[in-house]
Structure formats: C-alpha cells, structure tokens
C-alpha cells in the first residue's frame, strides 16, 4: 500500500458484497509478492452506481442506511483493499473481522475502515479502505525519539480499549502523513487485561524501536542489504 510506486499490471475481477456484485481492476497491494492474498482494487462503477451516487447523499439517513445494508457496493470509494482468506487461516480471518467490528470507533483514524465481508473466487474476503502511505519498515528519516512518539500515538487509542498488536514487525504499520501512523493486519491485534495492556504495549514498542534503530543505523552507515 505504499504510495508513489510504479503502476503495476492489473486484471479484472468480480466480488459479491451483500447484494452488490462489484467489478474492479486488481493489482497486488504488496509489490514484493509476500502477500498475494491482498489486492488493491479500482472499482468499475456499475450503471446503478453511476445513477445512484449523485442522489444518495441527499436521501434521508434512514434510507441511506437501508440502501447501504442491501447494496453496500454503491457506497464503496473508488479504491479499496480486498484481503482474501488464506488457506487454513479461518480463525485468524474471523479474529480480524471481529476485531475491526469491536474497534469501529477507530476505523478511518488509526485503523483502516472495514466495509464488510465479501465472496471472492469461492471464498471469503474482507473489503477495507485503501490507505496510501509508506510501510514503516522503509522509514528511517525520523529521529529515534520522534518515531517512538509517533508509534505511541498509534498505540494509545488501542490501549485505552484494551488492545495491543502482538506482532512486532514494522511492516504492520503505515506512515500516512508526516507524523501519523496507521495500524495494519488486525489478525495480530489482541485483547489484553486493562491492568497489563500498557506493559504489554510497552514491550512491543521496545521491540519495534530496536528494529527501527538497527535499520536506521544500517541505512545511515551504508550497511543496508
């Protein structure tokens, strides 16, 4: 989901979201190929979407809510992420979906937005908002103290609700603005006891900062592989 990358070849796909059959042009969201189940989609508006889109914002909220529940495809933005269920990952998929639903107040802020569960190529998939940014495993230009503060600001809203990310890899975080980080891959976001969540988050933060310091030093000394 990094911004500023060279345009990749795309292919046409369809997926079912509620009663909406959505057509889109797909590319791999991760250009490294490590996550082939995650696609960046550019929506091809249907005739119904082209007709309804100018009208929907002026309808009463109750009617909009009913339309969104039945035809959610009408309300999708021009680009979304499709995260397809990986083989034998049903438990992780269910956990990620329920975690998004539990943390709905943080969606669109420190988390991507979940638009719903879709059917794609005979299996389940999550439809998420596309967040343009740079993976934090590619970020080295911040001072160590500044980068730690940015991670803390992303952690804090989760900690207040009793959640912590237990996979200490920098590529689980996305730098979306000069000093703002979004948390990705919620299958690794775990609920913790409120008495221990700050300690757990602090431990994860220490591990992330260790990786950041090592990577920053390697880049600055020319020892990056």
CORSULSUL-V738918 format. One record per residue. PHI is phi in whole degrees, -180 to 180 (999 if undefined). PSI is psi as a letter, one per 40 degrees, with the letter a starting at -180 (* if undefined). D_LAST is the distance of its C-alpha to the last C-alpha in Angstrom with 1 decimal. Layout:
# CORSULSUL-V738918
{{PHI,PSI,D_LAST} {PHI,PSI,D_LAST}}
This chain:
# CORSULSUL-V738918
{{999,e,22.2} {-69,i,20.2} {-89,i,22.4} {79,e,22.1} {-95,i,20.5} {-64,i,22.1} {-61,h,25.1} {-103,i,24.7} {-59,i,27.6} {-126,i,30.0} {-140,i,32.7} {-88,h,36.0} {-133,i,36.5} {-135,i,39.3} {-144,i,39.4} {-102,h,42.3} {-127,h,42.3} {62,b,45.7} {-91,e,48.3} {-91,h,45.9} {-97,h,44.5} {-107,h,41.6} {-105,h,40.1} {-151,i,36.7} {-96,h,34.0} {-113,i,30.8} {-137,i,27.1} {-73,h,24.2} {-68,d,23.3} {-102,h,19.7} {-70,e,18.4} {-75,e,15.6} {85,e,18.6} {-75,d,18.0} {-130,g,21.3} {-68,e,23.8} {-83,e,26.7} {-111,h,26.0} {-116,i,27.5} {-95,h,28.0} {-112,h,31.7} {-108,h,33.8} {-69,h,37.3} {-96,h,40.0} {-61,h,43.1} {-74,i,46.1} {-60,d,49.6} {-63,d,50.5} {-65,d,47.4} {-65,d,48.3} {-77,d,51.9} {-81,d,51.3} {-55,d,48.4} {-70,e,50.6} {-93,d,53.2} {-53,d,51.4} {-62,e,50.7} {-95,e,54.4} {-81,i,55.5} {-56,i,56.5} {-58,d,53.7} {-63,d,55.5} {-68,d,55.5} {-61,d,51.8} {-64,d,50.9} {-66,d,52.9} {-63,d,51.4} {-67,d,47.8} {-69,d,48.7} {-89,d,50.1} {-122,g,48.0} {-62,d,44.7} {-61,d,43.2} {-67,d,45.4} {-106,e,43.5} {-71,i,39.9} {-71,i,38.0} {-68,d,36.8} {-131,h,33.3} {-141,i,32.5} {-108,h,30.0} {-109,h,31.2} {-112,h,29.7} {-81,i,31.1} {-58,h,32.1} {-84,i,29.9} {-55,h,31.9} {65,f,33.2} {-114,f,31.8} {-61,d,35.2} {-63,d,35.3} {-66,d,32.0} {-62,d,33.2} {-62,d,36.5} {-64,d,35.0} {-64,d,32.8} {-63,d,35.9} {-67,d,38.2} {-69,d,35.8} {-57,d,35.6} {-66,d,39.4} {-70,d,39.8} {-109,f,37.6} {-62,d,39.2} {-71,e,39.9} {-98,e,36.2} {-68,h,35.4} {83,e,34.6} {-121,c,33.5} {-91,e,30.7} {-127,i,30.8} {-63,i,31.0} {-93,h,34.6} {-95,h,35.8} {-94,e,38.3} {142,i,39.3} {-98,h,38.8} {-117,i,39.1} {-109,h,39.8} {-146,h,37.4} {52,f,37.5} {79,e,39.8} {-143,a,37.8} {-86,i,37.1} {-154,i,34.7} {-96,h,34.2} {-106,h,34.6} {-122,i,32.6} {-69,i,32.4} {-82,h,29.5} {-114,h,27.7} {-78,h,25.8} {177,a,22.8} {-122,h,19.1} {-59,h,17.4} {-68,e,16.8} {-77,e,13.3} {-110,e,12.6} {-97,h,15.0} {-140,e,14.4} {-84,e,17.3} {-88,i,20.0} {-64,i,21.2} {-58,d,20.8} {-64,d,24.5} {-68,d,24.7} {-66,d,22.1} {-62,d,23.8} {-63,d,27.1} {-65,d,25.9} {-65,d,24.9} {-60,d,28.2} {-68,d,30.1} {-77,d,28.7} {-71,d,29.5} {-58,d,33.0} {-60,d,34.9} {-70,d,33.6} {-60,d,34.7} {-62,d,38.1} {-101,e,38.6} {85,f,37.4} {-122,i,34.1} {-149,i,30.6} {-87,h,27.3} {-102,e,26.4} {-115,g,22.9} {-79,g,20.6} {-122,h,17.6} {-66,d,16.7} {-76,e,16.9} {-86,e,20.6} {-132,i,21.2} {-125,h,21.6} {-83,h,22.1} {-106,d,25.2} {-137,a,26.7} {-56,d,25.9} {-139,f,26.5} {-127,h,27.1} {-122,h,25.2} {-110,h,26.4} {-91,h,26.0} {-115,i,25.1} {55,g,25.6} {-76,e,28.9} {-65,e,29.3} {-105,e,27.5} {-92,h,29.8} {-118,i,32.5} {-81,h,35.8} {-126,i,36.4} {-66,h,39.5} {-63,d,40.2} {-76,e,40.8} {-121,e,37.3} {-62,d,35.1} {-67,d,34.2} {-65,d,33.1} {-62,d,31.1} {-62,d,29.4} {-64,d,28.8} {-66,d,27.0} {-63,d,24.7} {-62,d,24.1} {-61,d,23.2} {-66,d,20.5} {-62,d,19.1} {-69,d,19.2} {-63,d,17.4} {-64,d,14.4} {-63,d,14.8} {-61,d,15.2} {-64,d,12.1} {-68,d,10.0} {-62,d,12.3} {-64,d,12.1} {-64,d,8.4} {-67,d,8.9} {-71,d,12.2} {-97,e,11.4} {77,e,8.7} {-101,e,6.4} {-70,h,3.8} {-92,*,0.0}}
